[in-house]
């Protein structure tokens, strides 16, 4: 039986691509998971795979606090190495973030190959520092190669869950009507700034017949403040594939996972990068999408600003006026998303992991 350790933690952007790969591994593989206590993996992973946790966090702050965090990160390498030996793992797969650091260092210590997947156009700090110790660094965007001169890159795209690759029905609770459907979604945690930017421009669109679904997350104090027959607001939904496949335009953060799901569904997008994203990587993601004509980029601005209103009218106006045609901007963006989409990223990574596992077994004999 082949054995794989997956190290992925924190946000949906790290966890969902890893889960997509894990779910495609051959049935004879034994998959274990490495995460951090009290993060999203506690909810998503244990029902599918054995979850092991270590303390590993970012290097925030200064002075003694930062030194303590660095020591904690390095010290966690020891229990990870013990786990790798106890489980007799043959290969490690990680999607980056700080959990990747002890996983990569422990695997190097134990002589186990590592595949690191970097989904963003601007690689994260751990990828830039430790990618050279991995057998392959798989990339979601080709633009990331320029930051990784000492690595062994392979452009695979970012894996998405199978639900986004098969036709899904439009949820029954979506507002009915002939007007275009606008979806506002801020990722797995919601997006307060994005909600406040978008909400003031919606009444004018609704008055012209646009339908709107807004997934506002669980921390928005203005939840429920807008009422209209053509508007539905929910904190979250587990029917994202159906929403993406049936909406005419999505307003979204520019996380790599969200972009991959949008592309898999050929969903035109207006991308609003999260302003506090590390290394401004969401701007780089959005620019990579713009380069192939798949999305429009707009920086987050104050709610009273007019840029968003003007852009939405430019994108949705032809549909609201019933003038949809070959010059329709949404049709052009959908074609760009189709060019951006990589629907076999999970299979490429599974094939790579199987090859490395075979090489490990041959070397151990």
LOBAPA-584361 format. One record per residue (C-alpha): residue in three letters; residue number from 1; x negated, y, z negated. Coordinates in steps of 0.02 Angstrom, whole numbers. Last residue first. Example, Ala and Ser with C-alpha at 12.3 -4.5 7.8 and 13.67 -1.06 7.14 Angstrom:
2
<atom aa="ser" i="2" px="-684" py="-53" pz="-357"/>
<atom aa="ala" i="1" px="-615" py="-225" pz="-390"/>
This chain:
365
<atom aa="unk" i="365" px="-721" py="-103" pz="89"/>
<atom aa="unk" i="364" px="-708" py="74" pz="23"/>
<atom aa="unk" i="363" px="-760" py="155" pz="188"/>
<atom aa="unk" i="362" px="-625" py="62" pz="286"/>
<atom aa="unk" i="361" px="-493" py="113" pz="159"/>
<atom aa="unk" i="360" px="-545" py="295" pz="170"/>
<atom aa="unk" i="359" px="-543" py="292" pz="362"/>
<atom aa="unk" i="358" px="-368" py="217" pz="360"/>
<atom aa="unk" i="357" px="-310" py="353" pz="241"/>
<atom aa="unk" i="356" px="-383" py="486" pz="355"/>
<atom aa="unk" i="355" px="-289" py="419" pz="506"/>
<atom aa="unk" i="354" px="-126" py="405" pz="408"/>
<atom aa="unk" i="353" px="-143" py="583" pz="346"/>
<atom aa="unk" i="352" px="-168" py="647" pz="524"/>
<atom aa="unk" i="351" px="-17" py="553" pz="590"/>
<atom aa="unk" i="350" px="90" py="620" pz="447"/>
<atom aa="unk" i="349" px="29" py="796" pz="486"/>
<atom aa="unk" i="348" px="76" py="785" pz="669"/>
<atom aa="unk" i="347" px="244" py="709" pz="623"/>
<atom aa="unk" i="346" px="283" py="852" pz="503"/>
<atom aa="unk" i="345" px="237" py="982" pz="634"/>
<atom aa="unk" i="344" px="354" py="901" pz="761"/>
<atom aa="unk" i="343" px="480" py="1040" pz="787"/>
<atom aa="unk" i="342" px="362" py="1184" pz="824"/>
<atom aa="unk" i="341" px="466" py="1340" pz="860"/>
<atom aa="unk" i="340" px="383" py="1500" pz="922"/>
<atom aa="unk" i="339" px="443" py="1484" pz="1103"/>
<atom aa="unk" i="338" px="621" py="1449" pz="1043"/>
<atom aa="unk" i="337" px="609" py="1600" pz="929"/>
<atom aa="unk" i="336" px="563" py="1707" pz="1079"/>
<atom aa="unk" i="335" px="715" py="1644" pz="1175"/>
<atom aa="unk" i="334" px="824" py="1689" pz="1026"/>
<atom aa="unk" i="333" px="746" py="1864" pz="1026"/>
<atom aa="unk" i="332" px="792" py="1888" pz="1210"/>
<atom aa="unk" i="331" px="971" py="1830" pz="1181"/>
<atom aa="unk" i="330" px="983" py="1949" pz="1033"/>
<atom aa="unk" i="329" px="921" py="2094" pz="1140"/>
<atom aa="unk" i="328" px="1064" py="2069" pz="1266"/>
<atom aa="unk" i="327" px="989" py="2105" pz="1438"/>
<atom aa="unk" i="326" px="1062" py="1945" pz="1512"/>
<atom aa="unk" i="325" px="1234" py="1989" pz="1448"/>
<atom aa="unk" i="324" px="1340" py="2032" pz="1298"/>
<atom aa="unk" i="323" px="1444" py="2188" pz="1327"/>
<atom aa="unk" i="322" px="1587" py="2151" pz="1207"/>
<atom aa="unk" i="321" px="1556" py="2316" pz="1119"/>
<atom aa="unk" i="320" px="1513" py="2228" pz="954"/>
<atom aa="unk" i="319" px="1403" py="2105" pz="1048"/>
<atom aa="unk" i="318" px="1310" py="2244" pz="1141"/>
<atom aa="unk" i="317" px="1291" py="2344" pz="978"/>
<atom aa="unk" i="316" px="1216" py="2204" pz="874"/>
<atom aa="unk" i="315" px="1032" py="2236" pz="910"/>
<atom aa="unk" i="314" px="1034" py="2423" pz="939"/>
<atom aa="unk" i="313" px="1164" py="2449" pz="802"/>
<atom aa="unk" i="312" px="1057" py="2349" pz="683"/>
<atom aa="unk" i="311" px="903" py="2452" pz="726"/>
<atom aa="unk" i="310" px="990" py="2619" pz="698"/>
<atom aa="unk" i="309" px="1059" py="2564" pz="530"/>
<atom aa="unk" i="308" px="890" py="2496" pz="474"/>
<atom aa="unk" i="307" px="799" py="2658" pz="520"/>
<atom aa="unk" i="306" px="925" py="2771" pz="430"/>
<atom aa="unk" i="305" px="858" py="2780" pz="252"/>
<atom aa="unk" i="304" px="982" py="2796" pz="108"/>
<atom aa="unk" i="303" px="938" py="2623" pz="42"/>
<atom aa="unk" i="302" px="752" py="2666" pz="26"/>
<atom aa="unk" i="301" px="634" py="2569" pz="138"/>
<atom aa="unk" i="300" px="571" py="2392" pz="167"/>
<atom aa="unk" i="299" px="465" py="2382" pz="324"/>
<atom aa="unk" i="298" px="551" py="2331" pz="485"/>
<atom aa="unk" i="297" px="488" py="2199" pz="606"/>
<atom aa="unk" i="296" px="592" py="2133" pz="751"/>
<atom aa="unk" i="295" px="584" py="1950" pz="795"/>
<atom aa="unk" i="294" px="540" py="1816" pz="922"/>
<atom aa="unk" i="293" px="456" py="1917" pz="1059"/>
<atom aa="unk" i="292" px="297" py="1812" pz="1057"/>
<atom aa="unk" i="291" px="188" py="1947" pz="975"/>
<atom aa="unk" i="290" px="336" py="1999" pz="866"/>
<atom aa="unk" i="289" px="326" py="1832" pz="776"/>
<atom aa="unk" i="288" px="141" py="1854" pz="739"/>
<atom aa="unk" i="287" px="180" py="2030" pz="678"/>
<atom aa="unk" i="286" px="308" py="1959" pz="557"/>
<atom aa="unk" i="285" px="181" py="1837" pz="485"/>
<atom aa="unk" i="284" px="49" py="1974" pz="470"/>
<atom aa="unk" i="283" px="174" py="2083" pz="376"/>
<atom aa="unk" i="282" px="213" py="1935" pz="264"/>
<atom aa="unk" i="281" px="28" py="1916" pz="223"/>
<atom aa="unk" i="280" px="13" py="2086" pz="138"/>
<atom aa="unk" i="279" px="-140" py="2013" pz="50"/>
<atom aa="unk" i="278" px="-21" py="1940" pz="-80"/>
<atom aa="unk" i="277" px="162" py="1984" pz="-49"/>
<atom aa="unk" i="276" px="218" py="2136" pz="-150"/>
<atom aa="unk" i="275" px="308" py="2225" pz="-6"/>
<atom aa="unk" i="274" px="409" py="2072" pz="48"/>
<atom aa="unk" i="273" px="410" py="2085" pz="237"/>
<atom aa="unk" i="272" px="576" py="2134" pz="316"/>
<atom aa="unk" i="271" px="605" py="2026" pz="470"/>
<atom aa="unk" i="270" px="750" py="2058" pz="588"/>
<atom aa="unk" i="269" px="783" py="1888" pz="661"/>
<atom aa="unk" i="268" px="856" py="1798" pz="810"/>
<atom aa="unk" i="267" px="893" py="1617" pz="762"/>
<atom aa="unk" i="266" px="822" py="1481" pz="875"/>
<atom aa="unk" i="265" px="865" py="1353" pz="737"/>
<atom aa="unk" i="264" px="687" py="1285" pz="723"/>
<atom aa="unk" i="263" px="624" py="1464" pz="737"/>
<atom aa="unk" i="262" px="728" py="1525" pz="590"/>
<atom aa="unk" i="261" px="669" py="1377" pz="486"/>
<atom aa="unk" i="260" px="488" py="1414" pz="530"/>
<atom aa="unk" i="259" px="513" py="1598" pz="488"/>
<atom aa="unk" i="258" px="585" py="1554" pz="318"/>
<atom aa="unk" i="257" px="436" py="1442" pz="280"/>
<atom aa="unk" i="256" px="311" py="1575" pz="335"/>
<atom aa="unk" i="255" px="389" py="1708" pz="224"/>
<atom aa="unk" i="254" px="446" py="1860" pz="322"/>
<atom aa="unk" i="253" px="595" py="1911" pz="216"/>
<atom aa="unk" i="252" px="757" py="1895" pz="307"/>
<atom aa="unk" i="251" px="891" py="1983" pz="409"/>
<atom aa="unk" i="250" px="972" py="1853" pz="520"/>
<atom aa="unk" i="249" px="1060" py="1883" pz="685"/>
<atom aa="unk" i="248" px="1193" py="1792" pz="786"/>
<atom aa="unk" i="247" px="1236" py="1667" pz="650"/>
<atom aa="unk" i="246" px="1285" py="1489" pz="694"/>
<atom aa="unk" i="245" px="1122" py="1392" pz="683"/>
<atom aa="unk" i="244" px="1057" py="1492" pz="536"/>
<atom aa="unk" i="243" px="1216" py="1468" pz="434"/>
<atom aa="unk" i="242" px="1227" py="1283" pz="473"/>
<atom aa="unk" i="241" px="1045" py="1255" pz="424"/>
<atom aa="unk" i="240" px="1068" py="1360" pz="264"/>
<atom aa="unk" i="239" px="1210" py="1255" pz="194"/>
<atom aa="unk" i="238" px="1140" py="1238" pz="17"/>
<atom aa="unk" i="237" px="1197" py="1414" pz="-22"/>
<atom aa="unk" i="236" px="1142" py="1551" pz="-141"/>
<atom aa="unk" i="235" px="1208" py="1699" pz="-241"/>
<atom aa="unk" i="234" px="1354" py="1718" pz="-125"/>
<atom aa="unk" i="233" px="1428" py="1867" pz="-33"/>
<atom aa="unk" i="232" px="1559" py="1852" pz="102"/>
<atom aa="unk" i="231" px="1609" py="1998" pz="212"/>
<atom aa="unk" i="230" px="1738" py="2006" pz="351"/>
<atom aa="unk" i="229" px="1885" py="2027" pz="233"/>
<atom aa="unk" i="228" px="1793" py="2169" pz="143"/>
<atom aa="unk" i="227" px="1732" py="2198" pz="-35"/>
<atom aa="unk" i="226" px="1561" py="2266" pz="-81"/>
<atom aa="unk" i="225" px="1515" py="2275" pz="-267"/>
<atom aa="unk" i="224" px="1517" py="2086" pz="-291"/>
<atom aa="unk" i="223" px="1332" py="2072" pz="-335"/>
<atom aa="unk" i="222" px="1266" py="2245" pz="-378"/>
<atom aa="unk" i="221" px="1167" py="2182" pz="-528"/>
<atom aa="unk" i="220" px="1067" py="2066" pz="-414"/>
<atom aa="unk" i="219" px="973" py="1930" pz="-510"/>
<atom aa="unk" i="218" px="1048" py="1767" pz="-446"/>
<atom aa="unk" i="217" px="1010" py="1780" pz="-261"/>
<atom aa="unk" i="216" px="1092" py="1894" pz="-132"/>
<atom aa="unk" i="215" px="1148" py="1775" pz="2"/>
<atom aa="unk" i="214" px="1243" py="1895" pz="115"/>
<atom aa="unk" i="213" px="1363" py="1833" pz="250"/>
<atom aa="unk" i="212" px="1425" py="1968" pz="368"/>
<atom aa="unk" i="211" px="1554" py="1977" pz="507"/>
<atom aa="unk" i="210" px="1546" py="2124" pz="627"/>
<atom aa="unk" i="209" px="1714" py="2196" pz="681"/>
<atom aa="unk" i="208" px="1676" py="2382" pz="698"/>
<atom aa="unk" i="207" px="1726" py="2420" pz="518"/>
<atom aa="unk" i="206" px="1610" py="2281" pz="459"/>
<atom aa="unk" i="205" px="1463" py="2369" pz="543"/>
<atom aa="unk" i="204" px="1505" py="2535" pz="459"/>
<atom aa="unk" i="203" px="1527" py="2449" pz="290"/>
<atom aa="unk" i="202" px="1359" py="2355" pz="306"/>
<atom aa="unk" i="201" px="1236" py="2500" pz="307"/>
<atom aa="unk" i="200" px="1238" py="2527" pz="118"/>
<atom aa="unk" i="199" px="1206" py="2341" pz="78"/>
<atom aa="unk" i="198" px="1045" py="2320" pz="179"/>
<atom aa="unk" i="197" px="914" py="2413" pz="79"/>
<atom aa="unk" i="196" px="986" py="2365" pz="-89"/>
<atom aa="unk" i="195" px="990" py="2182" pz="-40"/>
<atom aa="unk" i="194" px="811" py="2189" pz="26"/>
<atom aa="unk" i="193" px="749" py="2265" pz="-137"/>
<atom aa="unk" i="192" px="840" py="2134" pz="-241"/>
<atom aa="unk" i="191" px="777" py="1986" pz="-140"/>
<atom aa="unk" i="190" px="843" py="1810" pz="-173"/>
<atom aa="unk" i="189" px="737" py="1676" pz="-257"/>
<atom aa="unk" i="188" px="740" py="1543" pz="-120"/>
<atom aa="unk" i="187" px="723" py="1668" pz="21"/>
<atom aa="unk" i="186" px="802" py="1840" pz="43"/>
<atom aa="unk" i="185" px="949" py="1806" pz="157"/>
<atom aa="unk" i="184" px="1063" py="1923" pz="254"/>
<atom aa="unk" i="183" px="1162" py="1836" pz="391"/>
<atom aa="unk" i="182" px="1252" py="1937" pz="525"/>
<atom aa="unk" i="181" px="1392" py="1854" pz="625"/>
<atom aa="unk" i="180" px="1447" py="1938" pz="786"/>
<atom aa="unk" i="179" px="1632" py="1981" pz="800"/>
<atom aa="unk" i="178" px="1760" py="1854" pz="858"/>
<atom aa="unk" i="177" px="1837" py="1815" pz="689"/>
<atom aa="unk" i="176" px="1824" py="1704" pz="536"/>
<atom aa="unk" i="175" px="1719" py="1744" pz="384"/>
<atom aa="unk" i="174" px="1605" py="1597" pz="333"/>
<atom aa="unk" i="173" px="1689" py="1487" pz="202"/>
<atom aa="unk" i="172" px="1705" py="1338" pz="319"/>
<atom aa="unk" i="171" px="1517" py="1324" pz="337"/>
<atom aa="unk" i="170" px="1461" py="1318" pz="520"/>
<atom aa="unk" i="169" px="1424" py="1138" pz="564"/>
<atom aa="unk" i="168" px="1246" py="1072" pz="577"/>
<atom aa="unk" i="167" px="1154" py="1010" pz="732"/>
<atom aa="unk" i="166" px="990" py="924" pz="688"/>
<atom aa="unk" i="165" px="816" py="1002" pz="665"/>
<atom aa="unk" i="164" px="858" py="1114" pz="516"/>
<atom aa="unk" i="163" px="922" py="968" pz="412"/>
<atom aa="unk" i="162" px="759" py="876" pz="444"/>
<atom aa="unk" i="161" px="662" py="991" pz="329"/>
<atom aa="unk" i="160" px="536" py="1106" pz="410"/>
<atom aa="unk" i="159" px="351" py="1077" pz="441"/>
<atom aa="unk" i="158" px="242" py="1229" pz="481"/>
<atom aa="unk" i="157" px="153" py="1237" pz="648"/>
<atom aa="unk" i="156" px="16" py="1113" pz="690"/>
<atom aa="unk" i="155" px="-136" py="1221" pz="730"/>
<atom aa="unk" i="154" px="-291" py="1124" pz="677"/>
<atom aa="unk" i="153" px="-432" py="1208" pz="585"/>
<atom aa="unk" i="152" px="-597" py="1130" pz="526"/>
<atom aa="unk" i="151" px="-662" py="1265" pz="410"/>
<atom aa="unk" i="150" px="-815" py="1380" pz="405"/>
<atom aa="unk" i="149" px="-741" py="1516" pz="518"/>
<atom aa="unk" i="148" px="-576" py="1527" pz="423"/>
<atom aa="unk" i="147" px="-509" py="1704" pz="440"/>
<atom aa="unk" i="146" px="-502" py="1702" pz="632"/>
<atom aa="unk" i="145" px="-405" py="1539" pz="628"/>
<atom aa="unk" i="144" px="-254" py="1618" pz="542"/>
<atom aa="unk" i="143" px="-191" py="1693" pz="705"/>
<atom aa="unk" i="142" px="-148" py="1516" pz="765"/>
<atom aa="unk" i="141" px="3" py="1518" pz="648"/>
<atom aa="unk" i="140" px="62" py="1371" pz="541"/>
<atom aa="unk" i="139" px="-112" py="1305" pz="518"/>
<atom aa="unk" i="138" px="-181" py="1135" pz="467"/>
<atom aa="unk" i="137" px="-348" py="1143" pz="376"/>
<atom aa="unk" i="136" px="-434" py="977" pz="404"/>
<atom aa="unk" i="135" px="-566" py="874" pz="312"/>
<atom aa="unk" i="134" px="-558" py="996" pz="167"/>
<atom aa="unk" i="133" px="-709" py="1070" pz="78"/>
<atom aa="unk" i="132" px="-717" py="1219" pz="197"/>
<atom aa="unk" i="131" px="-538" py="1264" pz="148"/>
<atom aa="unk" i="130" px="-598" py="1304" pz="-28"/>
<atom aa="unk" i="129" px="-624" py="1493" pz="-30"/>
<atom aa="unk" i="128" px="-515" py="1552" pz="115"/>
<atom aa="unk" i="127" px="-379" py="1425" pz="77"/>
<atom aa="unk" i="126" px="-380" py="1470" pz="-108"/>
<atom aa="unk" i="125" px="-365" py="1656" pz="-69"/>
<atom aa="unk" i="124" px="-217" py="1636" pz="48"/>
<atom aa="unk" i="123" px="-230" py="1632" pz="237"/>
<atom aa="unk" i="122" px="-163" py="1779" pz="340"/>
<atom aa="unk" i="121" px="-46" py="1706" pz="473"/>
<atom aa="unk" i="120" px="36" py="1604" pz="336"/>
<atom aa="unk" i="119" px="74" py="1417" pz="332"/>
<atom aa="unk" i="118" px="-92" py="1351" pz="271"/>
<atom aa="unk" i="117" px="-88" py="1161" pz="260"/>
<atom aa="unk" i="116" px="-236" py="1080" pz="173"/>
<atom aa="unk" i="115" px="-279" py="901" pz="219"/>
<atom aa="unk" i="114" px="-398" py="824" pz="93"/>
<atom aa="unk" i="113" px="-514" py="673" pz="103"/>
<atom aa="unk" i="112" px="-560" py="579" pz="-57"/>
<atom aa="unk" i="111" px="-741" py="573" pz="-117"/>
<atom aa="unk" i="110" px="-694" py="581" pz="-301"/>
<atom aa="unk" i="109" px="-776" py="750" pz="-334"/>
<atom aa="unk" i="108" px="-709" py="820" pz="-170"/>
<atom aa="unk" i="107" px="-536" py="758" pz="-219"/>
<atom aa="unk" i="106" px="-553" py="842" pz="-389"/>
<atom aa="unk" i="105" px="-606" py="1006" pz="-309"/>
<atom aa="unk" i="104" px="-465" py="1002" pz="-182"/>
<atom aa="unk" i="103" px="-329" py="960" pz="-310"/>
<atom aa="unk" i="102" px="-398" py="1082" pz="-438"/>
<atom aa="unk" i="101" px="-387" py="1224" pz="-311"/>
<atom aa="unk" i="100" px="-226" py="1172" pz="-223"/>
<atom aa="unk" i="99" px="-121" py="1208" pz="-377"/>
<atom aa="unk" i="98" px="-169" py="1391" pz="-350"/>
<atom aa="unk" i="97" px="-76" py="1407" pz="-186"/>
<atom aa="unk" i="96" px="-107" py="1294" pz="-39"/>
<atom aa="unk" i="95" px="7" py="1170" pz="47"/>
<atom aa="unk" i="94" px="-85" py="1015" pz="-13"/>
<atom aa="unk" i="93" px="-110" py="840" pz="53"/>
<atom aa="unk" i="92" px="-230" py="719" pz="-32"/>
<atom aa="unk" i="91" px="-292" py="553" pz="40"/>
<atom aa="unk" i="90" px="-335" py="377" pz="-20"/>
<atom aa="unk" i="89" px="-260" py="384" pz="-193"/>
<atom aa="unk" i="88" px="-309" py="247" pz="-315"/>
<atom aa="unk" i="87" px="-171" py="305" pz="-434"/>
<atom aa="unk" i="86" px="-289" py="298" pz="-583"/>
<atom aa="unk" i="85" px="-432" py="372" pz="-482"/>
<atom aa="unk" i="84" px="-329" py="517" pz="-415"/>
<atom aa="unk" i="83" px="-251" py="546" pz="-587"/>
<atom aa="unk" i="82" px="-422" py="552" pz="-672"/>
<atom aa="unk" i="81" px="-480" py="678" pz="-541"/>
<atom aa="unk" i="80" px="-324" py="782" pz="-576"/>
<atom aa="unk" i="79" px="-357" py="770" pz="-764"/>
<atom aa="unk" i="78" px="-534" py="839" pz="-736"/>
<atom aa="unk" i="77" px="-490" py="976" pz="-609"/>
<atom aa="unk" i="76" px="-377" py="1059" pz="-738"/>
<atom aa="unk" i="75" px="-534" py="1126" pz="-823"/>
<atom aa="unk" i="74" px="-573" py="1231" pz="-669"/>
<atom aa="unk" i="73" px="-405" py="1319" pz="-671"/>
<atom aa="unk" i="72" px="-406" py="1341" pz="-860"/>
<atom aa="unk" i="71" px="-581" py="1416" pz="-850"/>
<atom aa="unk" i="70" px="-526" py="1536" pz="-714"/>
<atom aa="unk" i="69" px="-374" py="1588" pz="-816"/>
<atom aa="unk" i="68" px="-484" py="1619" pz="-968"/>
<atom aa="unk" i="67" px="-605" py="1722" pz="-864"/>
<atom aa="unk" i="66" px="-460" py="1825" pz="-797"/>
<atom aa="unk" i="65" px="-396" py="1859" pz="-972"/>
<atom aa="unk" i="64" px="-571" py="1901" pz="-1035"/>
<atom aa="unk" i="63" px="-597" py="2038" pz="-907"/>
<atom aa="unk" i="62" px="-455" py="2079" pz="-791"/>
<atom aa="unk" i="61" px="-278" py="2031" pz="-744"/>
<atom aa="unk" i="60" px="-222" py="1900" pz="-621"/>
<atom aa="unk" i="59" px="-315" py="1744" pz="-570"/>
<atom aa="unk" i="58" px="-166" py="1638" pz="-525"/>
<atom aa="unk" i="57" px="-108" py="1485" pz="-620"/>
<atom aa="unk" i="56" px="-148" py="1304" pz="-653"/>
<atom aa="unk" i="55" px="-91" py="1200" pz="-802"/>
<atom aa="unk" i="54" px="-67" py="1020" pz="-746"/>
<atom aa="unk" i="53" px="86" py="921" pz="-696"/>
<atom aa="unk" i="52" px="125" py="748" pz="-629"/>
<atom aa="unk" i="51" px="287" py="718" pz="-534"/>
<atom aa="unk" i="50" px="339" py="545" pz="-474"/>
<atom aa="unk" i="49" px="435" py="567" pz="-310"/>
<atom aa="unk" i="48" px="616" py="589" pz="-253"/>
<atom aa="unk" i="47" px="724" py="637" pz="-403"/>
<atom aa="unk" i="46" px="569" py="713" pz="-485"/>
<atom aa="unk" i="45" px="533" py="838" pz="-343"/>
<atom aa="unk" i="44" px="660" py="977" pz="-326"/>
<atom aa="unk" i="43" px="701" py="1042" pz="-500"/>
<atom aa="unk" i="42" px="531" py="1025" pz="-585"/>
<atom aa="unk" i="41" px="454" py="1077" pz="-419"/>
<atom aa="unk" i="40" px="528" py="1251" pz="-446"/>
<atom aa="unk" i="39" px="406" py="1292" pz="-587"/>
<atom aa="unk" i="38" px="411" py="1255" pz="-773"/>
<atom aa="unk" i="37" px="257" py="1143" pz="-780"/>
<atom aa="unk" i="36" px="139" py="1148" pz="-629"/>
<atom aa="unk" i="35" px="134" py="1022" pz="-488"/>
<atom aa="unk" i="34" px="52" py="863" pz="-423"/>
<atom aa="unk" i="33" px="161" py="739" pz="-332"/>
<atom aa="unk" i="32" px="141" py="553" pz="-301"/>
<atom aa="unk" i="31" px="182" py="462" pz="-138"/>
<atom aa="unk" i="30" px="166" py="274" pz="-115"/>
<atom aa="unk" i="29" px="164" py="232" pz="70"/>
<atom aa="unk" i="28" px="249" py="75" pz="137"/>
<atom aa="unk" i="27" px="400" py="176" pz="196"/>
<atom aa="unk" i="26" px="298" py="278" pz="319"/>
<atom aa="unk" i="25" px="282" py="463" pz="273"/>
<atom aa="unk" i="24" px="420" py="572" pz="345"/>
<atom aa="unk" i="23" px="498" py="622" pz="178"/>
<atom aa="unk" i="22" px="328" py="674" pz="111"/>
<atom aa="unk" i="21" px="298" py="789" pz="260"/>
<atom aa="unk" i="20" px="463" py="881" pz="240"/>
<atom aa="unk" i="19" px="436" py="887" pz="51"/>
<atom aa="unk" i="18" px="269" py="974" pz="79"/>
<atom aa="unk" i="17" px="349" py="1099" pz="198"/>
<atom aa="unk" i="16" px="485" py="1132" pz="67"/>
<atom aa="unk" i="15" px="369" py="1152" pz="-82"/>
<atom aa="unk" i="14" px="247" py="1290" pz="-32"/>
<atom aa="unk" i="13" px="370" py="1414" pz="45"/>
<atom aa="unk" i="12" px="503" py="1354" pz="-78"/>
<atom aa="unk" i="11" px="400" py="1430" pz="-217"/>
<atom aa="unk" i="10" px="292" py="1365" pz="-359"/>
<atom aa="unk" i="9" px="197" py="1206" pz="-324"/>
<atom aa="unk" i="8" px="122" py="1088" pz="-198"/>
<atom aa="unk" i="7" px="-12" py="955" pz="-223"/>
<atom aa="unk" i="6" px="36" py="794" pz="-133"/>
<atom aa="unk" i="5" px="-56" py="636" pz="-183"/>
<atom aa="unk" i="4" px="-49" py="493" pz="-58"/>
<atom aa="unk" i="3" px="-68" py="305" pz="-82"/>
<atom aa="unk" i="2" px="-69" py="169" pz="51"/>
<atom aa="unk" i="1" px="0" py="0" pz="0"/>
